[in-house]
Each structure stands twice: as structure tokens, then as C-alpha cells.
Amino acid sequence: MINKISFYPTDYKKAIALFWLILFNALYTGAQQKIDLWEKGKMPNSKGLSLTDSISNERIFRISSPRMHVFLPSKDDNNGTAILILPGGGYNHLTYNLGGFQIAKWFNSLGICAFVLDYRLPGSPDLINRETGPLQDAQRAIKIIREKSRLWNIDEKKIGVLGTSAGGHLASLLATSSNDITEVHESLGTVSFHPDFMILISPLIDLSDSESRESRQNLLGMNPSVETIRNYSSQNRVSGNTPPCFIVQAQDDPAVSANHSLLFFQALLNKKIPVSYHVFPYGAHKIGVNNNQGSTGLWKQLCEQWLREMKLLSFTP
């Protein structure tokens, strides 16, 4: 299904080109809709530069503007749960297909509404404060999903977040945030940005770890203070208000040590937050919907059962 778009072309050839661009985008991603997060001229933390997308080898290196790709199950399958998906890429790029669209389609098979976020990367020349851009976009996305929950037949108390790798770090920042930094005061100003659950796949957590240096520099710059590094290390942000969490990681992950997810698991335990934590011997940094190694392939079944335990796969309108 492709949403109907109204426009009044002054140039017939441009109108035809626009139609085919919209059709190609919808068919390529499988998404039914693409939603810009911010109204023109109202995006916070922006210099107002005009940017273009930079996409190569299924990776986004720069976005023209932050947006969500909407993946909806059929009305009969919709169980009222929704999830915001944050692709990883070391805060250098976004792996939008493996870490986004494929996961969204799997959630659709469970009756869950999925939203893949193209968030601003810290290296964007348009950002004023590099470290706050991704979190601002993630908070705004949850607000939009919650505000439009009736439109998509979503229970506003069953909206979660999933992140892979550095997207897992952003998801954990979002889930442990207490302050609204979206800055825009309008109809969404009073809508909660707080997710009701989170799922972390091979997540980056501790930015003080030496192996996190590249991602840390991409997010915080070359010489962040010790206090800033601590504040952006998610294990230090867990509180009694942190939502339930499902974590999956591979022990042989060469990019993000399983110690990262272990630190977060221990922090959740200390605050008595419900958590399901799974570390598999093989899987490297490639845990996804398909082609998982050995027992790592069980993660989807475990995640589905956890969602049932959390009463997220049933809906009472």
C-alpha cells in the first residue's frame, strides 16, 4: 500500500519523475510511508544547512533530514504493540537494511508495528551539538508514534525501542533518559518520549572502554571530558524508571565485547529491572534476522517468548 500524495505540478515531466521516485522508494524499502520528524525550519540543534542524502552499499552516511520508515502489519494481525528501530554503524553510518528494514519486517510477522529511524549522525555538518542530535531524533520519533497511536491502532503504553550495535547504545540512552531534549514546544511537547520496553542486539554500552574509541570519537568528538564519557556510558544511567529489556550478544563479537551488554545487565539487575540476557558463543557482530551461526539463531524465538511474557503480543482495544 502506498499513501496517496497530493501535489500540483507545474512541470509534467517533473511530476512523472517524482511519481516514479516515490514508487521506487516504497517498493525498495517495503515501507508504507516515510515521515519527516521535524517541520521545516523547526528542527532543533540545526544550522539550517541544506543537505543531500549520501547512501552507498546499503549504508547511509548522511541524511538530508531525519525521518521514519513505517512498516505496518495487516489490520487483522496488528496486536497493538509498536517498536522504533535504530540501526547501528558506529555513529559513522546507518546500516538501514540489515539493522533496520529486515528487522522491521520480522516484527510485522509478529503483528507488531515497526518504525525504522534515519537519525542524524554526529558528524553531520548541520549539527550545532554533535552528541545530542541522535537522541533528539529518537525522542521525537517516540513522541510521534505515541501521538499517532490511534491512527495506527497502537496501544500507547506498548511502544518500545530496538537498537543494534551503536544503535543499541542510542536505544539505551533513550530508555534511560529523564530529560526531554527535543526543544520544540508544540502539540508534542507534553507527549512522553519514554519507551515501554527495549531490545538490544550487540549493543555498545560503555564509552570508556578502549575498544569504543572510534564510536566515542564519532559521537562525542576527539577530546570529551571524563564526566561526559561517564554520562554517555549507559550502564551509569540505569534507574528504577528504566523499562524492561531483552539483550542478545555473541561471545566472539570482534567489534563490541560482550562485556558491554554484561555491564548493562548488571546495572539492570541492581535496579531490579526485568531483563532477559542471552550471550551465544558464536555470531560475531552479525546477529540479525537471517544467517545466524549455531545456537545464535534461537534469539528470535527467545525474543518472541519474552515479548509474550511481557504481555506485548496481545491487544485489548
Secondary structure, 3 states (H helix, E strand, C coil): CCCCCCCCCCCHHHHHHHHHHHHHHHHHHCCCEEEECCCCCCCCCECCCCCCCEEECCEEEECCCCEEEEECCCCCCCCCCEEEEECCCCCCCECCHHHHHHHHHHHHHCCCEEEEEECCCCCCCCECCHHHHHHHHHHHHHHHHHHCCCCCCCCCCCEEEEEECHHHHHHHHHHCCCCCCCCCCCCCCCCCCCCCCEEEECCCCCCCCHHHHHHHHHHHCCCCCHHHHHHCCHHHCCCCCCCCEEEEEECCCCCCCHHHHHHHHHHHHHCCCCEEEEEECCCCCCCCCCCCCHHHHHHHHHHHHHHHHCCCCCCCC
